[in-house]
């Protein structure tokens, strides 16, 4: 979600840290059995299921009750593990082998997911600093800090960003001993690190650090902030990690935003970058712009194409390639994740995904818009809901994605036909607080080795299973690591 700049930003409690995040959970209806449990039924409805502990099932189009669990018939909730940090926001996820790594504004947790029905907490590391998005590679864990800290230690305290001594950037941990991770190195970066992406390259790991500048008020992050920080990490000597480049992606300054483009964010950096090392490509979601660039030389990424949507996209948030790398899904985090945007008033094209085909070859490749996708179930006006983090479900011959929508829950949707995307499954809870807008829901929902893992802001780790003929082939795909921003080549 976009950063909340800055002075005194991100207090440790959930409400203070992410006030304005989300709270949206979808409607459901009576359970039914069909040969294809994920297909829309006549009238546009799903076969549904509901937690028996929550009373009657909501009628079609009705908002579920407070915290009521509802889901399509092809999704089975397996378990929920409450957060190790019950008073702070859960953020991104990464996976390696039998372990899941869950970020949180107060640190991170390592789970043993060898048995997806019964994950076990291996260790919890207290190291405050929003958003604490996490990636792993070998024995190294990378943590993003994008909140003004008094220093680079895990004992730092929040302070106004107007202080020249404020620290923000990347922290590196040695996780060889999963029970006792060791903090070994920090690298300060311009404007901090909102998110980051790993680019393995021979003996080194490059880290693309995405961050953005809100205005002139903060001495460590003044516009123009028109590029990304590139950190080089020697695998055998990670404590020598250092910034080696700051490639400019927007020499013309990027999208000017309002008032030239009302309702659109001015581009002063990137929110998220997804790299596809197998194709030497990357896609950047950069506030008012979406970009496609070549990363054949990881220290010198080159922009190939750039697109804007000044009608329906307010904030370009994240990007996902399909398996053939001939499509990119960009998300629009309308309202920064803090608004109730999954409703009739907002409509189906705002706060949605934009699906783009990649046409042409080499430097002549272009991003061509095809359609929007948004969850088809309206949410309550007390539920924050908008497109957020997701990943591919590696189904053979199909383009299918699982995606978090904050309190809109978890959606599984098919964009094989990029002009006609459709939801094929979902999981959600009813509103956290039906009487007022509050914060919660799925921050990240990713498919890893046969299961869907969702890091819920307030509820902790959810594990789901999807049983659907369209995704059955994905169960044969096994990865030894998944950092969603470093997209693997599925085989």
DRENDO-1510 file (C-alpha; in Angstrom, 1 decimal, always signed):
<recs>
REC; n; res; u; v; w
REC; 1; UNK; +0.0; +0.0; +0.0 .
REC; 2; UNK; +1.2; +3.5; -0.5 .
REC; 3; UNK; +3.3; +5.0; +2.2 .
REC; 4; UNK; +1.8; +7.3; +4.8 .
REC; 5; UNK; +4.5; +10.1; +4.8 .
REC; 6; UNK; +5.8; +10.9; +7.3 .
REC; 7; UNK; +6.3; +12.8; +10.5 .
REC; 8; UNK; +5.3; +10.4; +13.2 .
REC; 9; UNK; +4.0; +8.0; +10.6 .
REC; 10; UNK; +3.4; +4.4; +11.2 .
REC; 11; UNK; +2.8; +4.1; +14.9 .
REC; 12; UNK; +3.2; +0.4; +16.0 .
REC; 13; UNK; -0.5; -0.4; +16.5 .
REC; 14; UNK; -2.7; -1.6; +13.7 .
REC; 15; UNK; -5.1; +1.3; +13.7 .
REC; 16; UNK; -2.3; +3.9; +13.9 .
REC; 17; UNK; -0.1; +2.2; +11.4 .
REC; 18; UNK; -2.6; +1.6; +8.7 .
REC; 19; UNK; -5.6; +3.6; +9.5 .
REC; 20; UNK; -7.0; +4.0; +6.1 .
REC; 21; UNK; -6.0; +0.5; +5.0 .
REC; 22; UNK; -8.9; -1.7; +4.3 .
REC; 23; UNK; -11.8; -3.6; +5.6 .
REC; 24; UNK; -13.8; -5.3; +2.9 .
REC; 25; UNK; -15.3; -8.8; +2.7 .
REC; 26; UNK; -17.6; -10.1; +0.1 .
REC; 27; UNK; -21.0; -11.5; -0.2 .
REC; 28; UNK; -21.9; -15.1; -0.5 .
REC; 29; UNK; -24.8; -17.5; -0.9 .
REC; 30; UNK; -26.1; -21.0; -0.4 .
REC; 31; UNK; -23.8; -24.0; -0.9 .
REC; 32; UNK; -24.5; -26.1; -3.9 .
REC; 33; UNK; -22.7; -28.9; -5.9 .
REC; 34; UNK; -22.0; -28.6; -9.6 .
REC; 35; UNK; -19.6; -30.6; -11.9 .
REC; 36; UNK; -17.5; -27.4; -12.1 .
REC; 37; UNK; -17.5; -25.8; -8.6 .
REC; 38; UNK; -15.7; -22.7; -9.8 .
REC; 39; UNK; -18.0; -21.7; -12.7 .
REC; 40; UNK; -20.5; -18.9; -12.3 .
REC; 41; UNK; -23.9; -20.3; -12.0 .
REC; 42; UNK; -26.9; -18.9; -13.9 .
REC; 43; UNK; -27.5; -15.3; -12.7 .
REC; 44; UNK; -23.8; -14.7; -12.1 .
REC; 45; UNK; -23.6; -16.4; -8.7 .
REC; 46; UNK; -21.1; -18.9; -7.2 .
REC; 47; UNK; -21.7; -22.2; -5.4 .
REC; 48; UNK; -20.8; -21.1; -1.9 .
REC; 49; UNK; -19.8; -22.3; +1.5 .
REC; 50; UNK; -19.9; -20.7; +4.9 .
REC; 51; UNK; -18.3; -21.2; +8.2 .
REC; 52; UNK; -20.8; -23.2; +10.3 .
REC; 53; UNK; -19.8; -21.3; +13.4 .
REC; 54; UNK; -21.1; -18.0; +12.0 .
REC; 55; UNK; -24.8; -18.9; +11.7 .
REC; 56; UNK; -26.9; -18.7; +8.6 .
REC; 57; UNK; -25.3; -18.2; +5.2 .
REC; 58; UNK; -25.8; -14.7; +3.7 .
REC; 59; UNK; -28.2; -14.5; +0.7 .
REC; 60; UNK; -26.8; -13.6; -2.7 .
REC; 61; UNK; -25.7; -10.0; -2.7 .
REC; 62; UNK; -25.9; -9.7; +1.1 .
REC; 63; UNK; -22.8; -8.7; +3.1 .
REC; 64; UNK; -21.6; -11.5; +5.4 .
REC; 65; UNK; -21.9; -11.0; +9.1 .
REC; 66; UNK; -19.0; -9.6; +11.2 .
REC; 67; UNK; -15.9; -11.9; +10.7 .
REC; 68; UNK; -18.1; -14.5; +9.0 .
REC; 69; UNK; -16.1; -16.8; +6.8 .
REC; 70; UNK; -17.6; -17.3; +3.3 .
REC; 71; UNK; -16.0; -18.8; +0.2 .
REC; 72; UNK; -16.8; -20.4; -3.1 .
REC; 73; UNK; -17.3; -24.1; -3.3 .
REC; 74; UNK; -13.9; -24.8; -4.9 .
REC; 75; UNK; -12.0; -23.1; -2.1 .
REC; 76; UNK; -11.4; -24.9; +1.2 .
REC; 77; UNK; -10.0; -23.0; +4.2 .
REC; 78; UNK; -7.5; -25.3; +5.9 .
REC; 79; UNK; -6.3; -23.2; +8.9 .
REC; 80; UNK; -5.6; -19.8; +10.3 .
REC; 81; UNK; -2.5; -19.0; +12.4 .
REC; 82; UNK; -3.0; -15.8; +14.5 .
REC; 83; UNK; -0.2; -13.2; +14.0 .
REC; 84; UNK; +2.9; -13.2; +16.2 .
REC; 85; UNK; +2.4; -9.5; +16.3 .
REC; 86; UNK; -1.3; -9.1; +17.3 .
REC; 87; UNK; -1.1; -5.3; +17.4 .
REC; 88; UNK; +0.6; -4.5; +14.2 .
REC; 89; UNK; +0.0; -4.8; +10.5 .
REC; 90; UNK; +0.9; -8.0; +8.6 .
REC; 91; UNK; +2.4; -7.3; +5.2 .
REC; 92; UNK; +4.1; -9.4; +2.5 .
REC; 93; UNK; +5.1; -13.1; +2.2 .
REC; 94; UNK; +8.0; -15.0; +0.8 .
REC; 95; UNK; +8.7; -18.8; +0.6 .
REC; 96; UNK; +11.7; -21.1; +0.5 .
REC; 97; UNK; +11.6; -24.8; +0.8 .
REC; 98; UNK; +9.3; -25.8; +3.7 .
REC; 99; UNK; +9.3; -22.3; +5.2 .
REC; 100; UNK; +7.1; -19.2; +4.8 .
REC; 101; UNK; +8.3; -15.8; +5.8 .
REC; 102; UNK; +5.7; -13.3; +6.8 .
REC; 103; UNK; +6.5; -9.6; +7.1 .
REC; 104; UNK; +4.9; -7.3; +9.7 .
REC; 105; UNK; +5.4; -3.6; +10.6 .
REC; 106; UNK; +7.0; -4.8; +13.8 .
REC; 107; UNK; +9.3; -7.4; +12.2 .
REC; 108; UNK; +8.9; -10.8; +10.6 .
REC; 109; UNK; +7.9; -14.4; +11.4 .
REC; 110; UNK; +9.2; -17.7; +10.0 .
REC; 111; UNK; +6.7; -20.5; +9.7 .
REC; 112; UNK; +7.3; -24.2; +9.0 .
REC; 113; UNK; +4.6; -25.1; +6.4 .
REC; 114; UNK; +5.7; -28.7; +5.7 .
REC; 115; UNK; +2.2; -29.6; +6.8 .
REC; 116; UNK; +0.0; -26.8; +5.2 .
REC; 117; UNK; -2.9; -27.8; +7.5 .
REC; 118; UNK; -0.8; -27.2; +10.6 .
REC; 119; UNK; +1.9; -24.5; +10.1 .
REC; 120; UNK; +4.2; -24.0; +13.1 .
REC; 121; UNK; +5.9; -20.8; +14.2 .
REC; 122; UNK; +9.7; -21.3; +14.1 .
REC; 123; UNK; +10.8; -17.9; +15.1 .
REC; 124; UNK; +9.7; -14.3; +15.4 .
REC; 125; UNK; +12.1; -11.3; +14.9 .
REC; 126; UNK; +11.2; -8.0; +16.4 .
REC; 127; UNK; +12.6; -5.3; +14.1 .
REC; 128; UNK; +10.1; -2.4; +13.7 .
REC; 129; UNK; +9.8; -0.4; +10.4 .
REC; 130; UNK; +7.0; -0.3; +7.9 .
REC; 131; UNK; +6.3; -2.1; +5.6 .
REC; 132; UNK; +8.9; -4.8; +6.3 .
REC; 133; UNK; +8.2; -6.4; +3.0 .
REC; 134; UNK; +10.4; -9.5; +2.8 .
REC; 135; UNK; +12.3; -11.6; +0.3 .
REC; 136; UNK; +14.6; -14.6; +0.7 .
REC; 137; UNK; +17.5; -16.1; -1.3 .
REC; 138; UNK; +19.7; -18.9; +0.1 .
REC; 139; UNK; +20.6; -18.0; +3.6 .
REC; 140; UNK; +19.7; -14.3; +3.2 .
REC; 141; UNK; +16.5; -12.5; +4.1 .
REC; 142; UNK; +15.9; -8.9; +2.9 .
REC; 143; UNK; +13.6; -6.5; +4.7 .
REC; 144; UNK; +12.3; -3.2; +3.4 .
REC; 145; UNK; +12.1; -0.2; +5.8 .
REC; 146; UNK; +10.1; +2.7; +4.5 .
REC; 147; UNK; +9.5; +4.6; +7.8 .
REC; 148; UNK; +11.7; +7.2; +9.4 .
REC; 149; UNK; +13.8; +5.5; +12.1 .
REC; 150; UNK; +16.3; +6.9; +14.5 .
REC; 151; UNK; +19.0; +4.5; +13.2 .
REC; 152; UNK; +19.4; +1.2; +11.3 .
REC; 153; UNK; +19.1; -1.1; +14.3 .
REC; 154; UNK; +16.2; -3.2; +15.3 .
REC; 155; UNK; +16.0; -1.1; +18.5 .
REC; 156; UNK; +15.4; +2.1; +16.6 .
REC; 157; UNK; +12.4; +4.3; +17.2 .
REC; 158; UNK; +10.1; +6.1; +14.9 .
REC; 159; UNK; +10.9; +9.8; +14.4 .
REC; 160; UNK; +9.8; +12.6; +12.1 .
REC; 161; UNK; +11.2; +12.3; +8.6 .
REC; 162; UNK; +12.1; +15.9; +8.7 .
REC; 163; UNK; +15.0; +14.9; +10.9 .
REC; 164; UNK; +18.2; +14.7; +8.8 .
REC; 165; UNK; +19.4; +11.7; +10.8 .
REC; 166; UNK; +16.4; +9.6; +9.8 .
REC; 167; UNK; +17.3; +6.1; +8.4 .
REC; 168; UNK; +15.4; +4.1; +5.8 .
REC; 169; UNK; +16.5; +1.3; +3.5 .
REC; 170; UNK; +17.2; -2.4; +3.3 .
REC; 171; UNK; +18.1; -4.7; +6.2 .
REC; 172; UNK; +19.8; -8.1; +5.5 .
REC; 173; UNK; +19.5; -11.1; +7.9 .
REC; 174; UNK; +21.4; -14.4; +7.9 .
REC; 175; UNK; +18.6; -17.1; +8.2 .
REC; 176; UNK; +20.8; -20.2; +8.1 .
REC; 177; UNK; +19.5; -20.9; +11.6 .
REC; 178; UNK; +15.8; -20.5; +11.2 .
REC; 179; UNK; +15.3; -20.4; +14.9 .
REC; 180; UNK; +17.8; -17.6; +15.4 .
REC; 181; UNK; +18.1; -15.2; +12.4 .
REC; 182; UNK; +21.0; -12.8; +12.6 .
REC; 183; UNK; +20.9; -9.2; +11.4 .
REC; 184; UNK; +24.1; -8.7; +9.5 .
REC; 185; UNK; +23.9; -5.6; +7.3 .
REC; 186; UNK; +21.9; -2.5; +6.4 .
REC; 187; UNK; +22.0; -0.4; +3.3 .
REC; 188; UNK; +20.4; +3.1; +3.3 .
REC; 189; UNK; +18.6; +4.1; +0.2 .
REC; 190; UNK; +17.1; +7.3; -1.2 .
REC; 191; UNK; +13.5; +7.7; +0.1 .
REC; 192; UNK; +13.8; +4.4; +1.9 .
REC; 193; UNK; +12.6; +1.0; +0.6 .
REC; 194; UNK; +8.8; +0.7; +0.2 .
REC; 195; UNK; +9.2; -2.6; -1.7 .
REC; 196; UNK; +12.2; -4.4; -3.3 .
REC; 197; UNK; +12.8; -7.1; -5.9 .
REC; 198; UNK; +15.7; -9.6; -6.1 .
REC; 199; UNK; +17.6; -10.1; -9.4 .
REC; 200; UNK; +20.1; -13.0; -9.0 .
REC; 201; UNK; +23.0; -12.6; -11.4 .
REC; 202; UNK; +26.0; -15.0; -11.2 .
REC; 203; UNK; +28.0; -14.4; -8.0 .
REC; 204; UNK; +25.8; -11.5; -7.0 .
REC; 205; UNK; +22.2; -10.7; -6.1 .
REC; 206; UNK; +20.9; -7.3; -7.2 .
REC; 207; UNK; +18.2; -5.6; -5.2 .
REC; 208; UNK; +15.9; -3.2; -7.0 .
REC; 209; UNK; +14.6; -0.8; -4.4 .
REC; 210; UNK; +11.3; +0.9; -5.1 .
REC; 211; UNK; +10.4; +4.0; -3.2 .
REC; 212; UNK; +8.8; +7.3; -3.9 .
REC; 213; UNK; +8.8; +10.9; -2.9 .
REC; 214; UNK; +5.6; +12.6; -1.6 .
REC; 215; UNK; +6.6; +16.2; -1.6 .
REC; 216; UNK; +9.3; +18.8; -0.9 .
REC; 217; UNK; +9.0; +18.7; +2.9 .
REC; 218; UNK; +11.3; +15.8; +3.6 .
REC; 219; UNK; +15.1; +16.4; +3.3 .
REC; 220; UNK; +15.9; +12.7; +2.6 .
REC; 221; UNK; +13.4; +12.4; -0.2 .
REC; 222; UNK; +12.8; +15.4; -2.2 .
REC; 223; UNK; +11.6; +15.3; -5.9 .
REC; 224; UNK; +12.7; +14.7; -8.4 .
REC; 225; UNK; +12.9; +11.1; -7.3 .
REC; 226; UNK; +12.7; +9.6; -10.8 .
REC; 227; UNK; +14.5; +6.3; -10.6 .
REC; 228; UNK; +15.3; +3.2; -8.4 .
REC; 229; UNK; +18.2; +2.3; -6.2 .
REC; 230; UNK; +20.2; -0.8; -7.2 .
REC; 231; UNK; +22.0; -2.6; -4.5 .
REC; 232; UNK; +24.7; -5.2; -5.3 .
REC; 233; UNK; +25.0; -8.0; -2.8 .
REC; 234; UNK; +28.0; -10.4; -3.2 .
REC; 235; UNK; +26.6; -13.9; -2.3 .
REC; 236; UNK; +29.8; -14.9; -0.5 .
REC; 237; UNK; +30.2; -11.6; +1.2 .
REC; 238; UNK; +26.8; -10.1; +1.9 .
REC; 239; UNK; +28.1; -7.6; +4.4 .
REC; 240; UNK; +29.7; -5.8; +1.4 .
REC; 241; UNK; +26.3; -5.0; +0.0 .
REC; 242; UNK; +26.1; -1.4; -1.3 .
REC; 243; UNK; +24.2; +0.9; -3.7 .
REC; 244; UNK; +25.9; +0.7; -7.1 .
REC; 245; UNK; +23.4; +2.6; -9.3 .
REC; 246; UNK; +20.4; +4.9; -9.5 .
REC; 247; UNK; +19.0; +4.5; -13.0 .
REC; 248; UNK; +16.6; +7.2; -14.0 .
REC; 249; UNK; +13.4; +5.8; -15.4 .
REC; 250; UNK; +11.5; +9.0; -16.0 .
REC; 251; UNK; +13.8; +11.6; -17.6 .
REC; 252; UNK; +10.8; +13.7; -18.4 .
REC; 253; UNK; +9.5; +13.6; -14.9 .
REC; 254; UNK; +6.7; +11.0; -15.4 .
REC; 255; UNK; +3.0; +11.5; -15.1 .
REC; 256; UNK; +2.4; +15.1; -13.8 .
REC; 257; UNK; -0.7; +13.9; -11.9 .
REC; 258; UNK; -3.3; +16.4; -10.7 .
REC; 259; UNK; -4.3; +19.1; -11.7 .
REC; 260; UNK; -3.3; +18.1; -15.3 .
REC; 261; UNK; -4.7; +14.6; -14.7 .
REC; 262; UNK; -7.3; +14.8; -11.9 .
REC; 263; UNK; -7.3; +11.9; -9.5 .
REC; 264; UNK; -4.0; +10.5; -10.8 .
REC; 265; UNK; -0.8; +10.3; -8.7 .
REC; 266; UNK; +2.1; +12.3; -9.8 .
REC; 267; UNK; +5.0; +10.0; -10.6 .
REC; 268; UNK; +7.9; +10.5; -8.1 .
REC; 269; UNK; +9.3; +7.0; -8.1 .
REC; 270; UNK; +8.0; +3.4; -8.2 .
REC; 271; UNK; +5.8; +1.5; -5.8 .
REC; 272; UNK; +6.7; -2.0; -7.0 .
REC; 273; UNK; +8.8; -3.7; -9.6 .
REC; 274; UNK; +8.3; -7.3; -10.7 .
REC; 275; UNK; +11.3; -8.9; -12.5 .
REC; 276; UNK; +11.2; -11.9; -14.8 .
REC; 277; UNK; +14.9; -13.0; -14.9 .
REC; 278; UNK; +14.2; -15.9; -17.4 .
REC; 279; UNK; +13.1; -13.3; -20.0 .
REC; 280; UNK; +15.4; -10.4; -18.8 .
REC; 281; UNK; +12.3; -8.3; -18.3 .
REC; 282; UNK; +10.8; -6.2; -15.6 .
REC; 283; UNK; +7.5; -4.4; -15.1 .
REC; 284; UNK; +7.2; -1.4; -12.9 .
REC; 285; UNK; +4.1; +0.0; -11.2 .
REC; 286; UNK; +5.2; +3.6; -10.7 .
REC; 287; UNK; +2.4; +5.8; -9.2 .
REC; 288; UNK; +1.1; +7.5; -12.4 .
REC; 289; UNK; +2.9; +5.2; -14.9 .
REC; 290; UNK; +3.3; +1.6; -15.9 .
REC; 291; UNK; +6.6; +0.6; -17.5 .
REC; 292; UNK; +8.2; -2.3; -19.2 .
REC; 293; UNK; +12.0; -2.5; -19.1 .
REC; 294; UNK; +14.9; -4.7; -20.2 .
REC; 295; UNK; +17.2; -6.0; -17.3 .
REC; 296; UNK; +19.8; -7.8; -19.4 .
REC; 297; UNK; +22.3; -5.7; -17.6 .
REC; 298; UNK; +20.9; -5.7; -14.1 .
REC; 299; UNK; +22.8; -2.5; -13.1 .
REC; 300; UNK; +21.4; -0.6; -16.0 .
REC; 301; UNK; +17.7; -1.4; -16.6 .
REC; 302; UNK; +16.4; +0.2; -19.8 .
REC; 303; UNK; +12.8; +1.3; -20.3 .
REC; 304; UNK; +11.2; -0.2; -23.4 .
REC; 305; UNK; +7.7; +1.1; -23.1 .
REC; 306; UNK; +5.6; +3.2; -20.8 .
REC; 307; UNK; +1.8; +3.6; -20.4 .
REC; 308; UNK; -0.7; +5.8; -18.5 .
REC; 309; UNK; -4.4; +5.5; -17.8 .
REC; 310; UNK; -5.6; +8.9; -16.8 .
REC; 311; UNK; -9.2; +7.9; -16.7 .
REC; 312; UNK; -9.4; +4.9; -14.4 .
REC; 313; UNK; -6.0; +4.3; -12.7 .
REC; 314; UNK; -5.2; +6.5; -9.7 .
REC; 315; UNK; -2.1; +4.7; -8.3 .
REC; 316; UNK; -0.1; +2.0; -10.2 .
REC; 317; UNK; +0.7; -0.4; -7.4 .
REC; 318; UNK; +2.1; -3.7; -8.6 .
REC; 319; UNK; +2.6; -5.9; -11.7 .
REC; 320; UNK; +2.4; -9.6; -12.6 .
REC; 321; UNK; +3.6; -11.3; -15.8 .
REC; 322; UNK; +1.8; -14.3; -17.2 .
REC; 323; UNK; +3.8; -17.5; -17.8 .
REC; 324; UNK; +4.5; -16.7; -21.5 .
REC; 325; UNK; +5.5; -13.1; -20.7 .
REC; 326; UNK; +3.1; -11.8; -23.3 .
REC; 327; UNK; +0.8; -10.2; -20.7 .
REC; 328; UNK; +1.2; -8.0; -17.7 .
REC; 329; UNK; -1.5; -7.4; -15.0 .
REC; 330; UNK; -1.1; -4.0; -13.3 .
REC; 331; UNK; -3.1; -3.1; -10.2 .
REC; 332; UNK; -4.6; +0.2; -9.2 .
REC; 333; UNK; -4.5; +0.9; -5.5 .
REC; 334; UNK; -7.2; +3.6; -5.6 .
REC; 335; UNK; -7.3; +5.5; -2.3 .
REC; 336; UNK; -4.1; +3.9; -1.1 .
REC; 337; UNK; -5.9; +0.9; +0.3 .
REC; 338; UNK; -7.8; +3.0; +2.8 .
REC; 339; UNK; -11.1; +3.3; +1.1 .
REC; 340; UNK; -14.3; +1.3; +0.5 .
REC; 341; UNK; -13.9; +1.1; -3.3 .
REC; 342; UNK; -15.5; -2.3; -4.0 .
REC; 343; UNK; -19.0; -0.8; -4.3 .
REC; 344; UNK; -21.5; +0.3; -6.9 .
REC; 345; UNK; -20.5; +3.9; -6.5 .
REC; 346; UNK; -16.9; +3.3; -7.5 .
REC; 347; UNK; -17.8; +0.9; -10.3 .
REC; 348; UNK; -15.9; -2.0; -12.0 .
REC; 349; UNK; -13.0; -0.1; -13.7 .
REC; 350; UNK; -11.5; +1.8; -10.8 .
REC; 351; UNK; -9.5; +0.3; -8.0 .
REC; 352; UNK; -9.1; -2.7; -10.4 .
REC; 353; UNK; -6.6; -4.6; -12.4 .
REC; 354; UNK; -5.6; -3.5; -15.8 .
REC; 355; UNK; -4.6; -6.3; -18.2 .
REC; 356; UNK; -2.1; -5.5; -20.9 .
REC; 357; UNK; -0.8; -7.6; -23.8 .
REC; 358; UNK; +2.9; -7.3; -24.7 .
REC; 359; UNK; +3.2; -7.0; -28.5 .
REC; 360; UNK; +6.2; -6.8; -30.7 .
REC; 361; UNK; +9.8; -7.9; -30.1 .
REC; 362; UNK; +12.9; -6.6; -28.6 .
REC; 363; UNK; +12.9; -2.8; -28.0 .
REC; 364; UNK; +9.8; -2.6; -30.1 .
REC; 365; UNK; +7.7; -4.3; -27.5 .
REC; 366; UNK; +4.6; -2.4; -26.5 .
REC; 367; UNK; +2.0; -2.6; -23.6 .
REC; 368; UNK; -1.4; -2.7; -25.2 .
REC; 369; UNK; -4.5; -2.4; -22.9 .
REC; 370; UNK; -7.1; -5.1; -23.2 .
REC; 371; UNK; -9.5; -4.9; -20.2 .
REC; 372; UNK; -10.1; -4.4; -16.4 .
REC; 373; UNK; -10.8; -7.0; -13.8 .
REC; 374; UNK; -12.4; -6.3; -10.4 .
REC; 375; UNK; -14.0; -8.7; -7.9 .
REC; 376; UNK; -17.7; -8.9; -8.9 .
REC; 377; UNK; -19.1; -8.9; -5.3 .
REC; 378; UNK; -19.9; -5.5; -3.8 .
REC; 379; UNK; -18.5; -4.9; -0.4 .
REC; 380; UNK; -19.9; -2.9; +2.6 .
REC; 381; UNK; -19.0; +0.8; +2.8 .
REC; 382; UNK; -17.2; +0.0; +6.1 .
REC; 383; UNK; -14.8; -2.4; +4.3 .
REC; 384; UNK; -11.6; -1.1; +2.7 .
REC; 385; UNK; -11.2; -3.0; -0.5 .
REC; 386; UNK; -9.0; -2.5; -3.6 .
REC; 387; UNK; -6.7; -4.5; -5.8 .
REC; 388; UNK; -3.5; -5.6; -4.0 .
REC; 389; UNK; -0.8; -8.2; -4.0 .
REC; 390; UNK; -1.1; -11.5; -5.9 .
REC; 391; UNK; +0.7; -14.2; -7.9 .
REC; 392; UNK; +0.2; -16.6; -10.7 .
REC; 393; UNK; -1.4; -20.0; -10.2 .
REC; 394; UNK; +0.9; -22.0; -12.6 .
REC; 395; UNK; -1.9; -23.8; -14.4 .
REC; 396; UNK; -1.0; -25.5; -17.7 .
REC; 397; UNK; -2.2; -23.5; -20.7 .
REC; 398; UNK; -4.1; -20.9; -18.7 .
REC; 399; UNK; -3.4; -17.5; -17.2 .
REC; 400; UNK; -4.8; -17.7; -13.6 .
REC; 401; UNK; -4.0; -15.4; -10.7 .
REC; 402; UNK; -4.7; -15.4; -7.0 .
REC; 403; UNK; -4.9; -12.0; -5.5 .
REC; 404; UNK; -5.5; -10.2; -2.2 .
REC; 405; UNK; -8.2; -7.5; -2.0 .
REC; 406; UNK; -7.7; -6.5; +1.7 .
REC; 407; UNK; -11.1; -7.1; +3.3 .
REC; 408; UNK; -12.4; -8.0; -0.2 .
REC; 409; UNK; -10.6; -11.2; +0.7 .
REC; 410; UNK; -8.8; -13.6; -1.7 .
REC; 411; UNK; -9.9; -13.9; -5.3 .
REC; 412; UNK; -8.8; -16.5; -7.9 .
REC; 413; UNK; -9.4; -15.3; -11.5 .
REC; 414; UNK; -8.8; -16.3; -15.0 .
REC; 415; UNK; -7.4; -13.9; -17.7 .
REC; 416; UNK; -6.5; -16.5; -20.3 .
REC; 417; UNK; -8.7; -14.3; -22.6 .
REC; 418; UNK; -7.2; -10.9; -21.7 .
REC; 419; UNK; -10.4; -9.2; -23.0 .
REC; 420; UNK; -12.7; -11.3; -20.8 .
REC; 421; UNK; -11.3; -12.0; -17.3 .
REC; 422; UNK; -13.5; -13.7; -14.8 .
REC; 423; UNK; -13.4; -14.7; -11.2 .
REC; 424; UNK; -13.4; -18.5; -10.6 .
REC; 425; UNK; -13.1; -18.7; -6.8 .
REC; 426; UNK; -12.9; -16.6; -3.6 .
REC; 427; UNK; -12.5; -16.6; +0.2 .
REC; 428; UNK; -13.4; -13.8; +2.6 .
REC; 429; UNK; -14.5; -12.7; +6.0 .
REC; 430; UNK; -17.3; -10.3; +6.9 .
REC; 431; UNK; -16.5; -6.8; +8.0 .
REC; 432; UNK; -14.2; -6.4; +11.0 .
REC; 433; UNK; -16.4; -3.6; +12.3 .
REC; 434; UNK; -19.8; -3.2; +10.6 .
REC; 435; UNK; -20.4; +0.2; +12.1 .
REC; 436; UNK; -17.3; +2.0; +11.0 .
REC; 437; UNK; -14.5; +1.8; +8.4 .
REC; 438; UNK; -11.6; -0.2; +10.0 .
REC; 439; UNK; -8.5; -2.0; +8.9 .
REC; 440; UNK; -7.9; -5.6; +8.0 .
REC; 441; UNK; -8.1; -8.2; +5.3 .
REC; 442; UNK; -5.7; -10.0; +3.0 .
REC; 443; UNK; -2.5; -8.0; +2.3 .
REC; 444; UNK; -0.8; -10.7; +0.1 .
REC; 445; UNK; -2.3; -13.9; -1.3 .
REC; 446; UNK; +0.1; -16.2; -3.1 .
REC; 447; UNK; +0.1; -19.7; -4.6 .
REC; 448; UNK; +3.0; -21.9; -3.5 .
REC; 449; UNK; +3.3; -25.6; -4.0 .
REC; 450; UNK; -0.3; -26.6; -4.1 .
REC; 451; UNK; -1.8; -24.1; -1.6 .
REC; 452; UNK; -2.8; -20.5; -1.3 .
REC; 453; UNK; -1.3; -18.5; +1.6 .
REC; 454; UNK; -2.8; -15.2; +2.6 .
REC; 455; UNK; -1.3; -12.8; +5.1 .
REC; 456; UNK; -4.3; -11.1; +6.7 .
REC; 457; UNK; -3.5; -7.7; +8.2 .
REC; 458; UNK; -5.4; -8.4; +11.4 .
REC; 459; UNK; -6.1; -12.1; +11.4 .
REC; 460; UNK; -2.7; -13.6; +10.6 .
REC; 461; UNK; -1.8; -16.4; +8.2 .
REC; 462; UNK; -4.6; -18.2; +6.3 .
REC; 463; UNK; -4.0; -21.4; +4.3 .
REC; 464; UNK; -6.4; -22.3; +1.6 .
REC; 465; UNK; -6.7; -25.1; -1.0 .
REC; 466; UNK; -8.3; -24.7; -4.4 .
REC; 467; UNK; -9.9; -27.7; -6.1 .
REC; 468; UNK; -10.8; -26.7; -9.6 .
REC; 469; UNK; -10.2; -28.4; -13.0 .
REC; 470; UNK; -8.7; -25.3; -14.3 .
REC; 471; UNK; -6.0; -25.2; -11.6 .
REC; 472; UNK; -5.4; -28.9; -11.1 .
REC; 473; UNK; -2.2; -29.0; -13.2 .
REC; 474; UNK; -0.7; -26.3; -10.9 .
REC; 475; UNK; -0.5; -28.9; -8.1 .
REC; 476; UNK; +2.3; -30.7; -10.0 .
REC; 477; UNK; +4.5; -27.5; -10.0 .
REC; 478; UNK; +7.0; -27.5; -7.2 .
REC; 479; UNK; +9.3; -24.5; -6.4 .
REC; 480; UNK; +12.2; -24.4; -4.0 .
REC; 481; UNK; +11.7; -20.6; -3.5 .
REC; 482; UNK; +9.1; -18.0; -4.3 .
REC; 483; UNK; +9.6; -14.2; -4.0 .
REC; 484; UNK; +6.6; -13.0; -6.0 .
REC; 485; UNK; +8.5; -9.8; -7.1 .
REC; 486; UNK; +11.1; -12.1; -8.6 .
REC; 487; UNK; +8.8; -14.1; -10.8 .
REC; 488; UNK; +9.9; -17.7; -11.5 .
REC; 489; UNK; +9.8; -19.5; -14.8 .
REC; 490; UNK; +7.2; -22.3; -14.2 .
REC; 491; UNK; +7.9; -25.7; -15.8 .
</recs>
